[in-house]
Amino acid sequence: MTHWIIAPVVLPALLAPFIVLAARYHIGIQRVFSVAGTAALVAIAASLAWQVSDGSVLFYRLGDWAAPFGIVLVGDRLSTMMVLLTSVLALFVLLYAIGSGWDERGRHFHALFQFQLMGVLGAFLTGDLFNLFVFFEVLLIASYGLMIHAGGNARLRAGVQYVLFNLIGSTLFLFALGSIYAETGTLNMADLAARVQLIDASETVGIRVAAVLLLLVFAIKAALVPLHFWLPSSYAEAPAPVAALFAIMTKVGAYAIIRVYTMIFHPELEVTAGLHDVWLLPAALVSLAIGMIGVLAAKKLDRLVAFSVIGSMGMVMVAISMFTPVSIAAALYYIIHSTLAGAVLFLVSDLVRTGRGNVDLTTQAPMSGTALTAGMFFAGAIAMAGLPPLSGFLGKLMVLDAAYDQTLVVWIWAIVLSSSLISILGFARAGSVVFWKAHSVEPDEAAERPERPSILAYAATGGLFALLVAHTVFAGQVHGVATDMAEELFDPQAYTTTVLETPGKLSKPKEEY
């Protein structure tokens, strides 16, 4: 047992109240502690990822209560990769928030930011379904506060819609947990992996209902059609740094589906037979299509980016829904890509807002810092649309390659390729209107020109793009690690043995308690 695995949860949980109580009126002190804490998270996450790179599994028992009776945090290759991705993303987003001044436009930004990290990182590290629900609620509360940061009626309306949808998800989550506990007597994921297989084939109604409810909950978090309605307005109206951080939140839903439906309700399990390919794959394909059509139809740049996030999640879920080691490896590679690309585009949309005063897709006079902002938008659009040479192109090739053995292979190829073409047209239209056609408009000399974005804002956005480039250059190595993760997910023996400590030993059935 290692104590370091609890650090990504405890560190932001301690930083947030400290910032509120000790540095409430001192933005400079808040910035120092927030950046230092987030940088420490990056170092801790990198160390955890290195420790599990050989396939070992780290765990921590809170209160030293053994699983499945106590709360357990577990770190394997997948969870530590997601923790590292979140921490790195958070550091660059935080630097952008400071450079753009967004953190000064409302109260408690840095405290809420740390609470948000606590919820997201806890969701990735927990080994218990009930505590997954708890961390979902923590990140929901913090994300609502961040979403309405700096105020405004439109932001408040979008925040209320966001909360209502997620409260529905939380209610379904509790129903699912109650059903699972009633059927198995445990909520520990490692213990569930064994106990679900012992359920008699004639008594599977309860656990099958629970599996469907869980899938609906995670689909809401992942913004999968038709449960995606909360995302476009919520992400478009949120402050740009917050929306960029939210690029990882839809991945929490994807992570939960990967974890639960490869370990507990895996495709070969008779209890949930047909659940994966009958419902999940068609929904993912529709999500991909609707997301990219939304890119073409958007009238504002921030909504365009929000719809591109829905489309990218559709691509991720297409790969996940095939539930093979090859497709899960492709999904993991694409998760990293889409998180970074979505964050870059949200930050670029804010650079446009700063440079021209709005994000309307209408022809206006050239903005401040046009050349650099246009270059970053062009690069981000290439990445999100899946054009070569960036990682989006490689990720889509991996997904298409994984689809060869699927019965819906023709549909998968057709929708992926056609949606890519639509997204190219949508991004090209937006770039042309915002940057190219602007040179045909004579600037109004009497009008006050918006300020140029700060150097730190450009540097933070450029840092995320540099990670996209690195993700492309080292695609072979990253995909190799993703393949190892996928194989580990479909053979969770190391995970379950480490958590339960005694190979093959199960908790007592509930009737023996």
C-alpha positions as CSV (number, residue, x, y, z in Angstrom):
1,M,0.0,0.0,0.0
2,T,1.3,3.5,-0.9
3,H,0.2,6.7,0.6
4,W,1.1,8.8,-2.5
5,I,-2.0,7.7,-4.4
6,I,-4.2,9.7,-2.1
7,A,-2.2,12.9,-2.7
8,P,-4.0,13.9,-5.9
9,V,-7.3,14.0,-3.8
10,V,-6.0,15.4,-0.6
11,L,-3.8,18.2,-2.0
12,P,-6.5,20.1,-3.8
13,A,-8.9,19.4,-1.0
14,L,-6.6,21.2,1.4
15,L,-5.6,23.9,-1.0
16,A,-9.2,25.0,-1.7
17,P,-10.2,25.9,1.9
18,F,-6.8,27.4,2.6
19,I,-7.3,29.8,-0.4
20,V,-10.7,30.7,0.9
21,L,-9.7,31.2,4.5
22,A,-6.2,32.6,4.3
23,A,-6.0,34.3,0.9
24,R,-9.5,35.3,0.2
25,Y,-8.7,39.0,-0.6
26,H,-5.3,38.5,-2.1
27,I,-5.4,37.3,-5.7
28,G,-1.6,37.2,-5.9
29,I,-1.3,34.7,-3.1
30,Q,-4.2,32.7,-4.5
31,R,-2.4,32.5,-7.8
32,V,0.9,31.4,-6.3
33,F,-0.6,28.6,-4.2
34,S,-3.0,27.4,-7.0
35,V,-0.2,27.2,-9.6
36,A,2.2,25.6,-7.1
37,G,-0.4,23.0,-6.1
38,T,-1.3,22.2,-9.6
39,A,2.3,21.9,-10.6
40,A,2.8,19.5,-7.6
41,L,-0.1,17.5,-8.9
42,V,1.6,17.1,-12.3
43,A,4.8,15.8,-10.5
44,I,2.8,13.4,-8.3
45,A,0.8,12.2,-11.3
46,A,3.9,11.6,-13.3
47,S,5.4,9.6,-10.5
48,L,2.3,7.5,-10.1
49,A,2.2,6.8,-13.8
50,W,5.9,5.8,-13.8
51,Q,5.3,3.4,-10.8
52,V,2.5,1.5,-12.6
53,S,4.2,1.5,-16.1
54,D,5.4,-2.1,-15.5
55,G,1.8,-3.3,-15.0
56,S,1.7,-3.1,-11.2
57,V,-1.3,-1.8,-9.4
58,L,-1.1,0.8,-6.5
59,F,-3.8,0.9,-3.8
60,Y,-4.6,2.8,-0.6
61,R,-7.1,1.7,2.1
62,L,-8.6,4.7,3.9
63,G,-8.7,4.0,7.6
64,D,-6.8,0.8,6.8
65,W,-10.1,-1.0,6.3
66,A,-9.6,-3.8,3.8
67,A,-11.6,-4.1,0.7
68,P,-14.5,-4.6,0.0
69,F,-15.6,-3.2,3.4
70,G,-13.5,0.0,3.3
71,I,-12.9,2.8,0.9
72,V,-10.1,2.0,-1.6
73,L,-8.2,4.2,-4.0
74,V,-6.6,2.2,-6.9
75,G,-4.0,3.3,-9.4
76,D,-3.4,1.3,-12.5
77,R,-2.1,2.3,-15.9
78,L,-5.5,3.7,-17.0
79,S,-6.4,5.7,-13.9
80,T,-2.9,7.2,-13.5
81,M,-2.8,8.2,-17.2
82,M,-6.1,10.1,-16.7
83,V,-4.8,11.7,-13.6
84,L,-1.7,12.9,-15.4
85,L,-3.7,14.1,-18.4
86,T,-6.0,16.1,-16.0
87,S,-3.2,17.6,-14.1
88,V,-1.2,18.8,-17.1
89,L,-4.4,20.2,-18.7
90,A,-5.3,22.0,-15.4
91,L,-1.8,23.6,-15.2
92,F,-2.0,25.2,-18.7
93,V,-5.6,26.2,-18.2
94,L,-4.8,27.8,-14.9
95,L,-1.9,29.8,-16.5
96,Y,-4.3,31.0,-19.2
97,A,-6.9,32.0,-16.6
98,I,-4.2,34.1,-14.9
99,G,-2.8,35.6,-18.1
100,S,-6.3,36.5,-19.4
101,G,-7.5,37.9,-16.1
102,W,-10.5,35.5,-15.9
103,D,-9.6,34.5,-12.3
104,E,-10.2,38.2,-11.2
105,R,-13.7,38.5,-12.7
106,G,-15.5,36.7,-9.9
107,R,-14.9,35.3,-6.4
108,H,-13.4,32.0,-5.4
109,F,-12.1,31.0,-8.8
110,H,-9.0,29.3,-7.5
111,A,-10.7,27.5,-4.6
112,L,-13.4,26.1,-7.0
113,F,-10.8,25.2,-9.5
114,Q,-9.0,23.0,-6.8
115,F,-12.3,21.5,-5.7
116,Q,-13.0,20.6,-9.3
117,L,-9.6,18.9,-9.6
118,M,-10.4,17.0,-6.4
119,G,-13.6,15.6,-7.9
120,V,-12.2,14.7,-11.3
121,L,-9.0,13.1,-9.9
122,G,-11.0,11.2,-7.2
123,A,-13.3,9.8,-9.9
124,F,-10.4,8.4,-11.7
125,L,-8.7,6.9,-8.7
126,T,-11.6,5.4,-6.7
127,G,-12.1,1.7,-6.6
128,D,-15.7,1.9,-5.4
129,L,-18.9,2.7,-7.2
130,F,-20.4,4.6,-4.4
131,N,-17.4,6.8,-4.0
132,L,-17.4,7.3,-7.8
133,F,-20.9,8.8,-7.2
134,V,-19.5,11.0,-4.4
135,F,-16.7,12.4,-6.5
136,F,-19.2,13.0,-9.3
137,E,-21.1,15.2,-6.9
138,V,-18.0,17.0,-5.8
139,L,-17.1,17.9,-9.4
140,L,-20.7,18.8,-10.2
141,I,-20.9,21.3,-7.3
142,A,-17.5,22.8,-8.2
143,S,-18.2,22.9,-11.9
144,Y,-21.5,24.8,-11.3
145,G,-19.6,27.5,-9.4
146,L,-17.0,27.7,-12.1
147,M,-19.6,27.8,-14.8
148,I,-21.3,30.9,-13.5
149,H,-18.0,32.6,-12.6
150,A,-18.2,36.3,-13.5
151,G,-22.0,36.2,-13.7
152,G,-24.4,37.0,-16.5
153,N,-28.0,35.9,-17.2
154,A,-27.0,33.6,-20.1
155,R,-24.4,31.9,-18.0
156,L,-26.8,31.5,-15.2
157,R,-29.4,29.9,-17.4
158,A,-26.9,27.5,-18.9
159,G,-25.7,26.7,-15.4
160,V,-29.2,25.8,-14.2
161,Q,-29.7,23.6,-17.3
162,Y,-26.4,21.9,-16.6
163,V,-27.2,21.2,-13.0
164,L,-30.7,19.9,-13.8
165,F,-29.4,17.4,-16.3
166,N,-26.7,16.2,-13.9
167,L,-29.1,15.9,-11.0
168,I,-31.1,13.6,-13.1
169,G,-28.0,11.6,-13.7
170,S,-27.2,11.6,-10.0
171,T,-30.7,10.3,-9.2
172,L,-30.3,7.5,-11.7
173,F,-26.9,6.7,-10.3
174,L,-28.3,6.2,-6.8
175,F,-31.0,3.9,-8.2
176,A,-28.3,1.9,-10.0
177,L,-26.2,1.7,-6.9
178,G,-29.2,0.5,-4.8
179,S,-30.0,-2.2,-7.3
180,I,-26.4,-3.4,-7.5
181,Y,-26.0,-3.5,-3.7
182,A,-29.4,-5.4,-3.4
183,E,-28.2,-8.0,-5.9
184,T,-24.6,-8.4,-4.8
185,G,-24.1,-6.9,-1.3
186,T,-21.0,-4.9,-2.4
187,L,-20.1,-1.8,-4.4
188,N,-16.3,-2.4,-4.6
189,M,-15.5,-2.8,-8.3
190,A,-12.9,-5.5,-7.8
191,D,-15.3,-7.5,-5.7
192,L,-18.2,-6.9,-8.1
193,A,-16.2,-8.2,-11.0
194,A,-16.3,-11.6,-9.3
195,R,-19.7,-11.5,-7.7
196,V,-21.7,-10.5,-10.8
197,Q,-20.5,-13.7,-12.5
198,L,-22.0,-15.8,-9.7
199,I,-25.5,-14.5,-10.3
200,D,-27.9,-17.2,-11.5
201,A,-29.0,-16.8,-15.1
202,S,-32.6,-16.9,-14.0
203,E,-32.2,-14.0,-11.6
204,T,-30.5,-11.4,-13.7
205,V,-33.3,-8.8,-14.0
206,G,-32.1,-6.6,-11.2
207,I,-28.5,-6.5,-12.2
208,R,-29.4,-5.9,-15.8
209,V,-31.5,-2.9,-14.9
210,A,-28.6,-1.6,-12.8
211,A,-26.2,-2.0,-15.7
212,V,-28.6,-0.1,-18.0
213,L,-29.0,2.7,-15.5
214,L,-25.3,3.0,-15.0
215,L,-24.8,3.2,-18.8
216,L,-27.4,6.0,-18.9
217,V,-25.6,7.9,-16.1
218,F,-22.2,7.7,-17.8
219,A,-23.7,8.5,-21.2
220,I,-25.0,11.8,-19.6
221,K,-21.6,12.6,-18.4
222,A,-20.1,11.8,-21.8
223,A,-22.7,13.9,-23.6
224,L,-23.8,11.0,-25.7
225,V,-26.9,11.6,-27.9
226,P,-29.8,11.8,-27.0
227,L,-28.4,12.8,-23.5
228,H,-26.2,15.6,-24.8
229,F,-28.5,18.6,-24.6
230,W,-26.8,20.1,-21.6
231,L,-23.4,20.5,-23.2
232,P,-23.6,23.1,-26.1
233,S,-25.0,26.0,-24.0
234,S,-23.1,25.0,-20.8
235,Y,-19.7,24.9,-22.5
236,A,-20.3,27.9,-24.8
237,E,-21.5,30.2,-22.0
238,A,-18.9,29.1,-19.4
239,P,-15.7,31.2,-19.1
240,A,-13.2,29.9,-21.6
241,P,-10.6,28.5,-19.1
242,V,-13.5,26.7,-17.4
243,A,-14.7,25.3,-20.7
244,A,-11.2,24.2,-21.5
245,L,-10.9,22.4,-18.2
246,F,-14.4,20.9,-18.8
247,A,-12.8,19.1,-21.9
248,I,-11.7,16.4,-19.4
249,M,-15.2,16.1,-17.7
250,T,-16.8,14.3,-20.6
251,K,-13.9,11.9,-20.5
252,V,-14.9,11.0,-16.9
253,G,-18.0,9.5,-18.4
254,A,-16.0,7.7,-21.0
255,Y,-13.5,6.4,-18.4
256,A,-16.3,5.1,-16.2
257,I,-17.8,3.2,-19.1
258,I,-14.5,1.7,-20.0
259,R,-13.8,0.7,-16.4
260,V,-17.2,-0.7,-15.4
261,Y,-18.0,-2.4,-18.7
262,T,-14.7,-4.1,-19.1
263,M,-14.2,-5.1,-15.5
264,I,-17.7,-5.7,-14.1
265,F,-20.2,-6.0,-17.0
266,H,-17.8,-7.1,-19.7
267,P,-19.0,-8.1,-23.2
268,E,-18.8,-11.8,-22.6
269,L,-21.0,-11.6,-19.5
270,E,-24.4,-13.3,-20.2
271,V,-26.1,-10.9,-17.7
272,T,-25.6,-7.9,-19.9
273,A,-25.4,-9.5,-23.3
274,G,-26.3,-7.2,-26.2
275,L,-26.1,-4.0,-24.1
276,H,-22.9,-2.8,-25.6
277,D,-23.4,-3.1,-29.4
278,V,-27.2,-2.9,-29.6
279,W,-27.5,0.5,-28.0
280,L,-24.1,2.1,-27.4
281,L,-22.6,1.9,-30.9
282,P,-25.6,3.5,-32.8
283,A,-25.8,6.3,-30.2
284,A,-22.1,6.9,-30.6
285,L,-22.4,7.2,-34.4
286,V,-25.4,9.6,-34.1
287,S,-23.4,11.7,-31.6
288,L,-20.5,11.9,-34.0
289,A,-22.8,13.0,-36.9
290,I,-24.8,15.5,-34.9
291,G,-21.7,17.0,-33.3
292,M,-20.1,17.7,-36.6
293,I,-23.3,19.0,-38.2
294,G,-23.5,21.4,-35.3
295,V,-19.9,22.6,-36.2
296,L,-21.2,23.4,-39.7
297,A,-24.4,25.1,-38.4
298,A,-22.9,27.1,-35.5
299,K,-23.3,30.9,-35.5
300,K,-20.8,31.6,-32.8
301,L,-17.2,30.3,-32.4
302,D,-17.6,29.0,-28.8
303,R,-20.7,27.0,-29.8
304,L,-18.8,25.6,-32.8
305,V,-16.2,24.3,-30.4
306,A,-18.8,22.9,-28.0
307,F,-20.4,20.9,-30.9
308,S,-16.9,19.7,-31.9
309,V,-16.5,18.3,-28.4
310,I,-19.8,16.4,-28.8
311,G,-18.5,15.0,-32.1
312,S,-15.1,14.1,-30.6
313,M,-16.9,12.2,-27.8
314,G,-18.9,10.4,-30.5
315,M,-15.7,9.3,-32.0
316,V,-14.4,8.1,-28.6
317,M,-17.6,6.2,-27.9
318,V,-17.6,4.6,-31.3
319,A,-14.2,3.1,-30.4
320,I,-15.3,2.2,-26.9
321,S,-18.6,0.6,-28.0
322,M,-16.7,-2.1,-30.0
323,F,-15.2,-3.4,-26.7
324,T,-12.2,-5.1,-28.1
325,P,-8.6,-4.5,-26.9
326,V,-7.7,-2.9,-30.3
327,S,-10.7,-0.5,-30.2
328,I,-10.2,0.4,-26.5
329,A,-6.5,1.2,-27.3
330,A,-7.7,3.5,-30.1
331,A,-10.2,5.1,-27.8
332,L,-7.5,5.8,-25.2
333,Y,-5.3,7.4,-27.8
334,Y,-8.2,9.5,-29.1
335,I,-9.2,10.5,-25.5
336,I,-5.8,12.3,-25.0
337,H,-6.0,13.9,-28.4
338,S,-9.6,15.2,-28.1
339,T,-9.0,16.5,-24.6
340,L,-6.0,18.6,-25.7
341,A,-7.6,19.7,-29.0
342,G,-10.9,20.8,-27.4
343,A,-9.0,22.8,-24.7
344,V,-6.9,24.5,-27.4
345,L,-10.0,25.5,-29.4
346,F,-11.8,26.9,-26.3
347,L,-8.8,29.0,-25.4
348,V,-8.5,30.2,-29.0
349,S,-12.1,31.2,-29.0
350,D,-11.4,33.4,-26.0
351,L,-8.4,34.9,-27.7
352,V,-10.8,35.8,-30.5
353,R,-13.2,37.3,-28.0
354,T,-10.4,39.3,-26.5
355,G,-9.1,40.5,-29.8
356,R,-12.4,41.5,-31.5
357,G,-14.8,41.8,-28.6
358,N,-17.1,38.9,-29.6
359,V,-17.2,35.4,-31.1
360,D,-19.9,35.9,-33.7
361,L,-19.2,34.2,-37.0
362,T,-19.7,37.4,-38.9
363,T,-17.3,39.4,-41.0
364,Q,-15.8,42.2,-38.9
365,A,-12.7,44.3,-38.9
366,P,-9.3,42.6,-38.2
367,M,-8.8,41.8,-34.5
368,S,-5.8,42.5,-32.3
369,G,-3.2,39.8,-32.7
370,T,-4.8,38.4,-35.8
371,A,-1.8,36.5,-37.1
372,L,-1.0,34.5,-34.0
373,T,-4.6,33.8,-33.1
374,A,-5.4,32.7,-36.7
375,G,-2.4,30.3,-36.7
376,M,-3.5,28.7,-33.4
377,F,-7.1,28.4,-34.7
378,F,-5.8,26.8,-37.9
379,A,-3.7,24.3,-36.0
380,G,-6.5,23.5,-33.5
381,A,-9.0,23.0,-36.4
382,I,-6.7,20.6,-38.2
383,A,-6.3,18.6,-35.0
384,M,-10.1,18.5,-34.2
385,A,-11.2,17.7,-37.8
386,G,-8.7,14.8,-38.0
387,L,-6.6,16.1,-40.8
388,P,-2.9,15.0,-41.3
389,P,-0.3,15.4,-39.9
390,L,-1.7,15.8,-36.3
391,S,-2.9,13.2,-33.9
392,G,-6.6,13.4,-34.8
393,F,-5.8,11.9,-38.2
394,L,-3.8,9.0,-36.5
395,G,-6.6,8.5,-33.9
396,K,-9.3,8.2,-36.6
397,L,-7.1,5.7,-38.5
398,M,-6.8,3.6,-35.4
399,V,-10.6,3.7,-34.8
400,L,-11.3,2.7,-38.5
401,D,-8.8,-0.1,-38.3
402,A,-10.5,-1.4,-35.1
403,A,-13.8,-1.5,-36.9
404,Y,-12.9,-4.0,-39.6
405,D,-14.3,-7.0,-37.7
406,Q,-17.6,-5.2,-36.8
407,T,-20.9,-6.0,-38.4
408,L,-21.6,-2.3,-38.8
409,V,-18.2,-1.6,-40.3
410,V,-19.7,0.1,-43.4
411,W,-21.8,2.4,-41.3
412,I,-18.8,3.2,-39.0
413,W,-16.5,4.1,-42.0
414,A,-19.2,6.1,-43.8
415,I,-20.2,8.2,-40.8
416,V,-16.6,8.8,-39.6
417,L,-15.4,9.9,-43.0
418,S,-18.5,12.0,-43.9
419,S,-18.5,13.7,-40.5
420,S,-14.8,14.5,-40.9
421,L,-15.6,16.2,-44.2
422,I,-18.5,18.1,-42.6
423,S,-16.2,19.3,-39.7
424,I,-13.6,20.4,-42.2
425,L,-16.2,22.6,-44.0
426,G,-17.4,23.9,-40.7
427,F,-14.0,24.9,-39.4
428,A,-13.0,26.3,-42.8
429,R,-16.1,28.5,-42.9
430,A,-15.5,29.8,-39.4
431,G,-11.8,30.5,-40.1
432,S,-12.6,32.3,-43.4
433,V,-15.3,34.5,-41.8
434,V,-13.3,35.4,-38.7
435,F,-9.8,35.8,-40.1
436,W,-9.7,35.9,-43.9
437,K,-12.7,38.0,-44.8
438,A,-11.9,40.5,-42.0
439,H,-9.2,42.0,-44.2
440,S,-11.9,43.2,-46.6
441,V,-13.5,45.3,-43.9
442,E,-12.2,48.8,-43.2
443,P,-11.7,49.3,-39.4
444,D,-13.7,52.1,-37.7
445,E,-11.1,54.5,-36.6
446,A,-13.5,56.1,-34.1
447,A,-14.3,52.7,-32.4
448,E,-12.3,51.6,-29.5
449,R,-10.2,48.6,-30.4
450,P,-10.2,45.6,-28.0
451,E,-6.9,44.9,-26.3
452,R,-4.4,42.4,-27.5
453,P,-4.3,39.1,-25.6
454,S,-1.5,38.7,-23.1
455,I,1.7,36.9,-23.7
456,L,0.9,34.4,-20.9
457,A,-2.4,33.6,-22.5
458,Y,-0.7,32.8,-25.8
459,A,2.0,30.8,-24.1
460,A,-0.6,28.6,-22.2
461,T,-2.5,28.0,-25.4
462,G,0.7,27.2,-27.3
463,G,1.8,24.9,-24.5
464,L,-1.3,22.8,-25.0
465,F,-0.7,22.7,-28.8
466,A,2.9,21.6,-28.2
467,L,1.5,18.6,-26.2
468,L,-0.7,17.8,-29.3
469,V,2.4,17.9,-31.5
470,A,4.2,15.6,-29.0
471,H,1.2,13.3,-28.9
472,T,1.6,13.0,-32.7
473,V,5.4,12.6,-32.8
474,F,5.3,9.9,-30.1
475,A,2.1,8.2,-31.4
476,G,3.7,4.8,-31.7
477,Q,4.9,4.8,-28.1
478,V,1.6,6.2,-26.8
479,H,-0.4,3.7,-28.7
480,G,1.8,0.9,-27.4
481,V,1.1,2.0,-23.8
482,A,-2.6,2.3,-24.7
483,T,-2.5,-1.3,-26.0
484,D,-1.0,-2.5,-22.8
485,M,-3.7,-0.6,-20.9
486,A,-6.4,-2.3,-23.0
487,E,-5.0,-5.7,-22.5
488,E,-4.9,-5.1,-18.7
489,L,-8.5,-3.9,-18.7
490,F,-9.7,-7.1,-20.4
491,D,-7.6,-9.2,-17.9
492,P,-8.2,-7.4,-14.6
493,Q,-6.6,-10.2,-12.5
494,A,-3.8,-8.0,-11.2
495,Y,-6.3,-5.2,-10.3
496,T,-8.7,-7.5,-8.4
497,T,-5.9,-9.5,-6.7
498,T,-4.2,-6.4,-5.5
499,V,-7.4,-4.8,-4.1
500,L,-8.8,-7.9,-2.5
501,E,-5.3,-9.0,-1.5
502,T,-6.1,-12.7,-1.5
503,P,-6.4,-14.3,-5.0
504,G,-9.9,-15.6,-5.7
505,K,-11.2,-14.6,-2.2
506,L,-14.7,-13.0,-2.3
507,S,-16.5,-11.0,0.4
508,K,-19.2,-12.9,2.3
509,P,-22.6,-13.0,0.6
510,K,-24.9,-10.4,2.1
511,E,-27.1,-13.0,3.8
512,E,-24.1,-14.2,5.9
513,Y,-23.5,-10.7,7.5
